[in-house]
Amino acid sequence: MELALGLILLLYLLADLLFRFLGLGAYAHGSRRDVRVALTFDDGPSESTAELLALLRRHGVKATFFLTGERARARPHLVEAIRREGHQLEDHGEGHRAWTLFLPWREWAHMAKNPGRYYRPPHGLHTPFTRVFARLLGKRIALWDLESKDWLDQPPEALAERLLYYLRPGSVVLLHDGPERTLRLLELALPRILALGYQPVTLDELAPRPLTPRLALIRALQGFEERYNQKHRVERLGYGPFDLFRVEKKPFPGPKVPGIPEGAWALELHLESQRAMELTPLEAIRLVREGLRKVAARVAEDPEVALVYGYSYLAQGARLYGFHTLPLPPWPRLVATLSSAWFLWLYRGELPKRERFWAELGYLTREELLRRFPPSTPASPPPAPGGPGSPRP
């Protein structure tokens, strides 16, 4: 008996790990080379729905609402208002009592009672039966790749800034229909989302794709990236869809660079890999060049910074932009090489070529960076890859 209970518990834990935490096979984001994003609202309709619809209408934005059956039947006029405004309606189950879903017959009833081509489980919760029931009911599992965290007791200003920091091309954003905080968050964030060049659309218009094992792993690791950024105070240089650089200010750890004193302040460059993962080489070259102008603008504001640098197998390719390269000591070389190979496989599904397998230090001194990339502020966001004005693949 104890063995059977243990196996059942293990099965439930594996289902939650694979299908909620990783999101394997779920529809959680669209193409990373497309400026379209999907705003999705759970738990409605609510007392705030009318205000939410008015806000979306003012900005000409369409969204997707995942409604619970109980609340939809209690407010049919709001369901009709959502439909009349041209938003997409999908299924969030019968109610939001997640604990009842651990009983298979209750989960089936929860999923089967209401219409919808997409189904989003409460809290994203999965049991071993969730995907089976969804297939039998002809529904797709819809998750997300960006949480707004509008359920937390935090200032809407901070939540809006975080949303803009992590919003990416193709993102599916999880929001909620109900909290007053959500309305204020969107009042702050939505005008900036549009000004940055993003195009909010419905889930159908976004055309999300089911997550492969590699894409599911990327989704699962996003929380670790956010914790690293917070701990090390990593800055994004531009919040546009294809602004490719984050920087971390720190004492330069070496190896020795000619003319740079030991321990001088530097900016370590971090590539926004999810934004670059579907770019063609020509698109990446153009966008990296534009990004380096923003790096130069950041350096120009801080007289302490003596150089910018990165450890990567890409260091050799950075020579195109005037970067110098230096070999690394054995242990840092091995760590940087393995790290580079991991990220190349994770984000591009490739491995480093033999001729440039080993990672090196790539760097530009302050003076060289400012000379090669005079800081400037573009009048408008750069064109999306494949769009008008972008280089042909």
C-alpha positions in Angstrom: 0.0 0.0 0.0 2.8 2.4 1.0 4.7 1.6 -2.2 1.6 2.3 -4.4 0.9 5.6 -2.7 4.6 6.5 -3.1 4.4 5.7 -6.9 1.2 7.7 -7.3 2.8 10.7 -5.5 5.9 10.4 -7.7 3.7 10.3 -10.9 1.9 13.5 -9.8 5.2 15.2 -9.0 6.7 14.2 -12.4 3.6 15.5 -14.2 3.8 18.8 -12.5 7.6 19.1 -13.2 7.3 18.2 -16.9 4.1 19.9 -17.8 3.7 22.9 -15.5 7.3 23.9 -14.5 8.8 23.0 -17.9 5.6 23.4 -19.8 6.6 20.6 -22.2 4.2 20.5 -25.2 2.2 23.5 -24.0 1.5 26.7 -26.0 3.5 29.3 -24.1 5.0 31.7 -26.6 5.2 32.6 -30.3 8.1 33.3 -32.7 11.0 35.1 -31.1 11.5 37.1 -34.4 8.0 38.5 -34.3 7.1 41.7 -32.4 3.6 40.4 -31.7 2.8 39.5 -28.0 -0.3 38.2 -26.4 -1.8 39.7 -23.2 -3.9 37.1 -21.5 -6.2 37.6 -18.5 -7.2 34.8 -16.1 -10.1 34.4 -13.6 -12.7 36.7 -15.1 -15.1 38.1 -15.7 -15.0 40.3 -12.6 -16.1 43.7 -11.2 -13.0 45.1 -13.0 -13.7 43.7 -16.5 -15.5 46.8 -17.8 -12.6 49.1 -16.8 -10.2 46.6 -18.3 -12.1 46.6 -21.6 -12.1 50.4 -21.6 -8.4 50.5 -21.1 -7.7 48.0 -23.9 -10.1 49.9 -26.2 -8.3 53.2 -25.6 -5.1 51.7 -26.8 -6.6 49.7 -29.7 -5.4 46.4 -28.2 -7.0 43.0 -28.4 -6.3 40.3 -25.7 -7.3 36.8 -24.7 -9.5 36.2 -21.6 -9.4 32.8 -19.9 -12.8 32.7 -18.1 -14.0 30.4 -15.3 -17.3 28.8 -15.9 -18.8 29.9 -12.5 -18.0 33.6 -13.1 -19.0 33.6 -16.7 -22.5 32.3 -15.9 -22.8 34.8 -13.1 -21.9 37.8 -15.4 -23.1 36.8 -18.9 -23.3 40.5 -20.0 -19.6 40.9 -19.4 -18.8 37.7 -21.4 -20.8 39.2 -24.2 -19.0 42.6 -23.8 -15.6 40.8 -24.1 -16.8 39.0 -27.2 -18.3 42.2 -28.7 -15.0 44.1 -28.3 -13.2 41.5 -30.4 -11.2 39.8 -27.7 -10.6 36.0 -27.7 -12.5 33.9 -25.1 -10.9 30.7 -23.8 -11.4 28.2 -20.9 -9.9 28.5 -17.4 -12.0 25.6 -16.1 -15.1 25.6 -14.0 -13.7 27.2 -10.9 -10.4 28.1 -9.3 -10.2 25.4 -6.5 -7.0 23.8 -7.6 -6.9 21.2 -4.9 -10.0 19.5 -6.3 -8.2 18.7 -9.5 -6.1 16.0 -7.9 -9.2 13.8 -8.2 -9.4 12.6 -11.8 -13.2 12.7 -12.0 -13.3 16.2 -10.7 -10.6 17.4 -13.1 -12.5 15.9 -16.0 -15.7 17.7 -15.0 -13.7 20.9 -14.5 -12.2 20.7 -18.0 -15.2 19.4 -19.9 -18.0 21.8 -18.7 -17.0 24.9 -20.7 -16.1 25.6 -24.3 -12.7 26.7 -25.6 -10.0 25.6 -27.9 -7.4 26.5 -25.4 -7.5 25.5 -21.7 -5.3 27.1 -19.0 -5.2 25.1 -15.7 -5.6 27.1 -12.5 -2.0 28.1 -11.4 -0.8 26.0 -14.4 -1.3 23.0 -12.2 -1.0 19.6 -14.0 -1.9 16.1 -12.9 -1.0 12.9 -14.8 -4.4 13.2 -16.4 -4.4 16.8 -17.6 -2.9 16.3 -21.0 -4.8 13.1 -21.6 -8.1 14.9 -20.8 -7.2 17.9 -22.9 -6.5 15.7 -25.9 -9.8 13.8 -25.5 -11.6 17.1 -25.3 -9.8 18.6 -28.3 -8.2 21.4 -26.2 -4.7 22.8 -26.3 -2.9 23.6 -23.0 -2.1 27.3 -22.9 0.5 28.5 -20.4 2.7 31.6 -20.6 6.4 32.7 -20.7 6.0 35.9 -18.6 4.2 36.4 -15.4 3.1 39.9 -14.5 3.0 39.0 -10.8 0.0 41.2 -10.5 -1.2 39.1 -7.6 1.7 40.2 -5.4 1.4 43.2 -3.0 4.0 45.3 -4.8 3.8 48.8 -6.3 2.3 48.7 -9.8 5.2 50.9 -10.9 7.7 48.1 -10.0 5.6 45.4 -11.6 5.3 47.5 -14.8 9.0 48.0 -15.0 9.7 44.3 -14.5 7.2 43.4 -17.2 8.9 45.7 -19.7 12.3 44.3 -18.7 11.4 40.7 -19.5 8.8 41.2 -22.3 10.2 39.5 -25.5 9.0 39.0 -29.0 6.4 36.3 -29.1 5.7 36.5 -25.3 2.5 35.3 -23.8 1.9 37.5 -20.7 -0.1 36.2 -17.7 -2.3 38.8 -16.1 -5.5 38.6 -14.1 -9.0 40.1 -14.5 -9.9 41.3 -11.1 -7.1 43.0 -9.2 -7.1 46.8 -9.1 -3.3 46.5 -9.3 -3.6 45.0 -12.8 -5.4 48.1 -14.1 -2.7 50.4 -12.8 0.1 48.2 -14.0 -1.4 48.3 -17.6 -2.0 52.0 -17.5 1.7 52.4 -16.9 3.0 49.6 -19.1 0.7 49.5 -22.1 1.7 52.9 -23.7 5.3 52.0 -23.4 4.8 48.5 -24.8 3.3 50.1 -27.9 5.9 52.8 -28.1 8.7 50.2 -28.1 7.2 48.6 -31.2 5.4 45.6 -29.7 2.1 44.6 -31.2 -0.3 43.1 -28.6 -2.7 40.6 -30.3 -4.9 37.7 -29.4 -3.6 34.2 -28.8 -4.9 33.0 -32.2 -3.1 35.9 -34.0 0.1 35.2 -32.1 0.0 31.6 -33.4 2.0 30.1 -30.5 3.9 26.9 -30.9 4.0 23.8 -28.6 7.2 23.8 -26.5 9.8 21.2 -27.6 12.1 19.8 -24.8 14.7 22.5 -25.5 12.2 25.4 -25.5 10.6 24.0 -22.4 14.0 24.0 -20.7 14.5 27.6 -21.7 11.1 28.5 -20.1 12.0 26.7 -16.9 15.3 28.5 -16.5 13.9 32.0 -16.8 13.5 32.2 -13.1 17.2 31.6 -12.5 18.0 34.4 -15.0 15.8 36.8 -13.1 17.4 36.0 -9.8 20.8 36.4 -11.3 19.8 39.8 -12.7 18.5 41.0 -9.4 21.5 39.7 -7.4 24.0 41.3 -9.7 22.0 44.4 -10.7 22.2 43.6 -14.4 20.8 46.4 -16.6 19.1 46.1 -19.9 20.3 48.6 -22.4 17.0 49.5 -24.1 13.7 47.7 -23.6 13.0 47.3 -27.3 12.1 43.9 -28.8 15.5 43.4 -30.3 17.8 45.3 -27.9 20.3 42.5 -27.4 22.6 43.6 -24.5 22.5 43.6 -20.8 25.4 44.8 -18.8 26.8 44.1 -15.3 29.2 46.7 -13.7 32.0 45.0 -11.8 35.8 45.2 -11.2 37.5 43.6 -14.2 38.5 40.1 -13.2 41.2 39.6 -15.8 43.2 38.4 -17.6 45.6 41.3 -17.8 44.7 43.8 -20.6 47.4 46.2 -21.8 46.8 49.7 -20.4 44.1 48.7 -18.0 45.0 48.8 -14.3 44.1 45.7 -12.2 40.6 45.9 -10.7 39.5 48.7 -12.9 35.7 49.1 -13.3 34.2 47.4 -16.4 31.0 46.4 -18.0 30.5 42.7 -18.6 28.3 42.2 -21.7 25.4 39.6 -21.5 23.7 38.7 -24.7 19.9 38.6 -24.7 19.9 35.1 -26.1 16.1 34.6 -26.4 15.9 37.7 -28.5 18.6 36.5 -30.8 17.8 32.8 -31.0 15.8 33.0 -34.3 17.7 35.9 -36.0 19.6 35.3 -39.2 23.3 36.1 -39.2 22.8 39.4 -41.1 20.0 40.5 -38.7 22.2 39.7 -35.7 25.1 41.7 -37.1 23.0 44.7 -37.6 21.3 44.5 -34.2 24.6 43.9 -32.3 26.0 47.0 -34.0 23.0 49.0 -32.8 23.3 47.5 -29.4 26.9 48.5 -29.1 25.9 52.1 -29.6 23.7 51.8 -26.5 26.6 50.2 -24.6 28.7 53.2 -25.6 26.0 55.6 -24.4 26.0 53.7 -21.1 29.8 53.9 -20.8 29.8 57.6 -21.7 27.5 58.3 -18.7 29.9 56.6 -16.3 33.5 57.8 -16.2 34.6 54.9 -13.9 34.2 52.3 -16.7 37.5 51.5 -18.3 36.4 48.7 -20.7 33.7 46.4 -21.8 34.3 42.7 -22.1 32.8 39.2 -22.4 34.1 35.6 -22.2 32.7 33.5 -25.1 33.5 31.4 -28.2 31.9 34.4 -30.0 34.8 36.6 -29.0 36.5 35.8 -32.4 33.4 37.0 -34.2 33.4 40.2 -32.2 36.5 41.2 -34.0 34.1 42.4 -36.7 33.2 45.3 -34.3 36.8 46.0 -33.4 37.0 43.9 -30.3 40.4 42.5 -29.2 40.8 38.9 -28.1 43.1 37.3 -25.5 43.4 33.7 -24.4 42.1 32.7 -21.0 44.0 30.8 -18.3 43.2 27.0 -18.4 40.5 26.8 -15.7 38.5 30.0 -16.7 38.9 28.9 -20.4 37.3 25.5 -19.7 34.4 27.1 -17.7 33.8 29.8 -20.3 33.9 27.2 -23.1 31.5 24.8 -21.5 29.2 27.7 -20.6 29.3 29.0 -24.2 28.6 25.5 -25.6 25.7 25.1 -23.3 24.0 28.4 -24.3 24.6 27.8 -28.0 22.9 24.5 -27.8 20.1 25.8 -25.5 19.2 28.8 -27.6 20.2 27.8 -31.2 20.2 24.0 -31.0 23.8 24.0 -32.3 27.3 23.2 -31.0 30.4 25.4 -31.5 32.4 24.7 -34.6 35.8 23.0 -34.1 37.8 26.0 -35.4 36.4 28.3 -32.8 35.5 25.9 -30.0 37.5 27.5 -27.2 36.2 30.6 -25.5 38.4 33.7 -25.3 38.2 37.2 -23.7 36.8 39.8 -26.1 37.2 43.4 -25.0 37.1 47.0 -26.1 38.6 49.8 -24.1 36.5 52.8 -23.2 38.2 55.0 -25.7 37.9 52.5 -28.6 34.3 51.9 -27.8 33.3 55.6 -27.8 35.4 56.2 -31.0 33.9 53.2 -32.9 30.3 53.6 -31.7 29.5 57.3 -31.0 26.5 57.3 -28.7 23.2 58.3 -30.3 19.5 57.8 -29.6 17.4 56.4 -32.4 14.3 58.3 -33.2 12.2 55.2 -33.4 12.6 51.5 -32.5 14.6 49.4 -35.0 12.6 47.5 -37.5 11.7 43.9 -36.7 13.7 41.2 -38.4 12.1 40.4 -41.7 10.1 43.6 -41.7 10.4 46.7 -43.9 13.9 48.2 -43.7 15.6 45.1 -42.3 18.3 43.3 -44.3 17.1 40.4 -46.4 18.0 36.9 -45.0 
